[in-house]
Amino acid sequence: MNLLGRKKDSPPPEETDGASAAGVSEAEQEARARVTAPKGRPTPKRNQTRARGPVAPAPMTAAEARKRKKAVKQSLTKEERKAEKLTRRAALADRREKMMSGEDAYLLPRDKGALRRYARDIVDARRNLLGLFMPAALALVFVMLSLPSVEIQYYVQFVMLALVAVMVIDGFLIARRVNKGVDAKFPDNTESGWKLGFYAASRASQLRRMRAPRPQVERGAKVA
């Protein structure tokens, strides 16, 4: 049924819309959708709309990774390689500084966790004889080499044995103190006492300025 005032040969609005939609092919609609830029953005150029190639898979071996790294370096200019080297050095220095300051995310697996941090604080707050073992041993070796006397070497070996005995006793006392403090502060810990004691003794055997991460407490401080 035609409306009043409308010609007989005029199709209904629904039919007109359908015909206009059908008159546009799917290829033209896809081209319009690809060319038309989003609202508020300029129309992209043809080279910008071109699809990117496939992403190379991750290297499976260390040799393949080195080969790719070498190929990337060869493709860079001298200035780009210099800038990339400076950036890598800055990143490594920043990572080392965060590790030395004791940030848990940058520590080695053996140093991570509040339990290990507490053990380090106990060791760093104590004056340890164990840290004098390496300097004393080097001094005794120097004496033996500089004074090649049978009598001196005879007495030096006894001094060395006494030094080793003192260091073993001091290491045992450090391990015992650390385990006792850890058990009191972390009653639910599952850390092996032998493993934790060895960790504390190995840290105490290093010179204070050479410990990593850097000591966070002063000598003689009370560790709660």
C-alpha positions as CSV (number, residue, x, y, z in Angstrom):
1,M,0.0,0.0,0.0
2,N,1.5,3.3,-1.1
3,L,1.3,6.4,1.1
4,L,-0.6,9.5,-0.1
5,G,1.5,11.7,-2.3
6,R,4.1,9.1,-3.1
7,K,4.6,7.9,-6.6
8,K,3.7,4.3,-7.5
9,D,7.1,3.5,-8.8
10,S,8.9,4.8,-5.7
11,P,10.0,1.8,-3.5
12,P,9.4,1.9,0.2
13,P,12.2,3.4,2.4
14,E,13.3,-0.1,3.6
15,E,13.7,-1.3,0.0
16,T,15.7,1.8,-1.0
17,D,18.1,1.4,1.8
18,G,18.6,-2.3,1.1
19,A,19.2,-1.6,-2.6
20,S,21.8,1.2,-1.8
21,A,23.6,-1.2,0.7
22,A,23.6,-4.0,-1.9
23,G,24.9,-1.7,-4.6
24,V,28.2,-1.2,-2.6
25,S,30.4,-4.3,-2.9
26,E,32.1,-5.9,0.0
27,A,35.5,-5.0,-1.5
28,E,34.6,-1.3,-1.6
29,Q,33.4,-1.4,2.0
30,E,36.6,-3.0,3.1
31,A,38.7,-0.5,1.2
32,R,36.7,2.4,2.8
33,A,37.1,0.9,6.3
34,R,40.9,0.5,5.7
35,V,41.4,4.0,4.3
36,T,39.1,5.9,6.6
37,A,41.1,7.2,9.6
38,P,39.7,7.2,13.1
39,K,38.0,10.3,14.3
40,G,40.4,13.1,15.2
41,R,43.4,11.4,13.4
42,P,45.0,12.1,10.0
43,T,44.6,9.6,7.2
44,P,47.5,7.2,7.3
45,K,49.8,6.8,4.3
46,R,50.0,3.7,2.3
47,N,53.3,2.6,3.7
48,Q,51.9,3.0,7.2
49,T,48.9,0.8,6.5
50,R,51.1,-2.0,5.1
51,A,51.2,-5.1,7.3
52,R,54.3,-5.9,9.1
53,G,56.2,-9.1,8.5
54,P,56.2,-12.1,10.9
55,V,58.2,-11.7,14.1
56,A,61.2,-13.9,14.4
57,P,61.0,-16.7,17.0
58,A,63.2,-16.5,20.1
59,P,66.6,-18.1,19.8
60,M,66.7,-21.7,21.1
61,T,70.5,-21.9,21.9
62,A,73.2,-19.5,23.1
63,A,75.0,-19.8,19.8
64,E,72.0,-18.7,17.9
65,A,71.5,-15.8,20.3
66,R,75.1,-14.7,19.8
67,K,74.7,-15.0,16.1
68,R,71.7,-12.7,16.1
69,K,73.4,-10.2,18.4
70,K,76.4,-10.1,16.0
71,A,74.1,-9.6,13.0
72,V,72.3,-6.7,14.8
73,K,75.6,-5.1,15.7
74,Q,76.8,-5.3,12.1
75,S,73.6,-3.6,10.9
76,L,74.1,-0.6,13.2
77,T,76.3,2.4,12.4
78,K,79.3,3.4,14.5
79,E,77.3,6.1,16.4
80,E,74.4,3.7,17.0
81,R,76.7,1.1,18.4
82,K,78.4,3.7,20.7
83,A,75.0,4.9,21.9
84,E,73.8,1.3,22.5
85,K,77.0,0.5,24.4
86,L,76.6,3.5,26.7
87,T,72.9,2.6,27.3
88,R,73.8,-0.9,28.2
89,R,76.6,0.2,30.6
90,A,74.2,2.6,32.3
91,A,71.6,-0.1,32.7
92,L,74.2,-2.5,34.2
93,A,75.5,0.1,36.6
94,D,72.0,1.0,37.7
95,R,71.2,-2.7,38.2
96,R,74.4,-3.3,40.2
97,E,73.7,-0.2,42.4
98,K,70.2,-1.5,43.2
99,M,71.7,-4.9,44.0
100,M,74.3,-3.4,46.3
101,S,71.7,-1.3,48.1
102,G,69.8,-4.5,48.9
103,E,66.7,-4.2,46.7
104,D,65.2,-7.7,46.8
105,A,64.2,-7.7,43.1
106,Y,67.8,-7.3,42.0
107,L,69.5,-9.7,44.5
108,L,70.9,-13.1,43.7
109,P,68.7,-16.0,44.6
110,R,70.9,-16.8,47.6
111,D,70.4,-13.3,49.0
112,K,66.7,-12.8,48.5
113,G,64.1,-12.8,51.3
114,A,63.7,-11.1,54.7
115,L,65.3,-14.1,56.4
116,R,68.6,-13.7,54.5
117,R,68.5,-10.0,55.0
118,Y,68.1,-10.4,58.8
119,A,71.1,-12.9,58.8
120,R,73.2,-10.3,56.9
121,D,72.3,-7.6,59.4
122,I,73.4,-9.8,62.3
123,V,76.8,-10.5,60.6
124,D,77.3,-6.9,59.6
125,A,76.6,-5.6,63.1
126,R,79.2,-7.8,64.6
127,R,83.0,-7.5,64.7
128,N,84.1,-10.8,63.2
129,L,87.5,-12.4,63.5
130,L,86.6,-14.5,60.5
131,G,87.1,-11.5,58.2
132,L,90.7,-11.4,59.2
133,F,91.5,-14.9,57.9
134,M,92.4,-14.0,54.3
135,P,94.7,-11.0,55.2
136,A,96.4,-13.0,58.0
137,A,96.9,-16.1,55.7
138,L,98.4,-13.9,53.0
139,A,100.7,-12.3,55.5
140,L,101.9,-15.7,56.7
141,V,102.5,-16.9,53.1
142,F,104.5,-13.7,52.4
143,V,106.7,-14.3,55.5
144,M,107.3,-17.9,54.4
145,L,108.4,-16.8,50.9
146,S,110.4,-13.8,52.0
147,L,112.3,-15.6,54.8
148,P,113.0,-19.1,53.4
149,S,114.2,-20.4,56.7
150,V,113.4,-23.9,57.9
151,E,113.0,-22.7,61.5
152,I,110.7,-19.9,60.5
153,Q,108.6,-22.2,58.4
154,Y,108.4,-24.6,61.3
155,Y,106.8,-22.0,63.5
156,V,104.6,-20.5,60.8
157,Q,102.8,-23.7,60.2
158,F,101.8,-23.9,63.9
159,V,100.6,-20.3,63.7
160,M,98.6,-21.2,60.6
161,L,97.0,-24.1,62.3
162,A,96.1,-21.9,65.3
163,L,94.6,-19.3,63.0
164,V,92.5,-21.9,61.2
165,A,91.2,-23.2,64.6
166,V,90.3,-19.7,65.7
167,M,88.4,-19.0,62.5
168,V,86.5,-22.3,62.7
169,I,85.4,-21.5,66.2
170,D,84.4,-17.9,65.2
171,G,82.5,-19.2,62.2
172,F,80.6,-21.7,64.5
173,L,79.7,-18.9,66.9
174,I,78.4,-16.7,64.1
175,A,76.3,-19.5,62.6
176,R,74.9,-20.3,66.0
177,R,74.0,-16.7,66.8
178,V,72.4,-16.2,63.3
179,N,70.3,-19.4,63.6
180,K,69.2,-18.5,67.1
181,G,68.1,-15.0,66.0
182,V,66.3,-16.3,62.9
183,D,64.4,-18.9,64.9
184,A,63.3,-16.2,67.3
185,K,62.2,-13.8,64.6
186,F,60.9,-16.3,62.1
187,P,59.5,-19.2,64.0
188,D,57.8,-20.7,60.9
189,N,60.9,-20.7,58.7
190,T,61.9,-23.9,56.9
191,E,65.6,-22.9,56.3
192,S,68.2,-25.4,57.1
193,G,70.3,-24.4,60.0
194,W,73.5,-25.7,58.4
195,K,72.8,-23.9,55.2
196,L,72.0,-20.6,56.9
197,G,75.0,-20.9,59.2
198,F,77.3,-21.5,56.2
199,Y,75.8,-18.4,54.5
200,A,76.5,-16.3,57.5
201,A,80.0,-17.6,58.0
202,S,80.9,-17.1,54.3
203,R,79.7,-13.5,54.5
204,A,81.6,-12.9,57.7
205,S,84.8,-14.2,56.1
206,Q,84.7,-11.3,53.5
207,L,86.1,-7.9,54.3
208,R,83.3,-5.5,55.1
209,R,83.9,-3.2,52.2
210,M,83.8,-6.1,49.7
211,R,80.5,-7.6,50.9
212,A,77.6,-7.8,48.4
213,P,75.0,-6.5,49.0
214,R,76.4,-3.6,50.9
215,P,76.0,-3.7,54.7
216,Q,72.9,-1.8,55.8
217,V,73.7,-1.6,59.5
218,E,76.7,-0.1,61.4
219,R,79.1,-2.1,63.5
220,G,77.7,-2.5,67.1
221,A,74.1,-1.7,66.1
222,K,71.3,-3.7,67.7
223,V,69.5,-5.9,65.2
224,A,65.9,-6.4,66.3
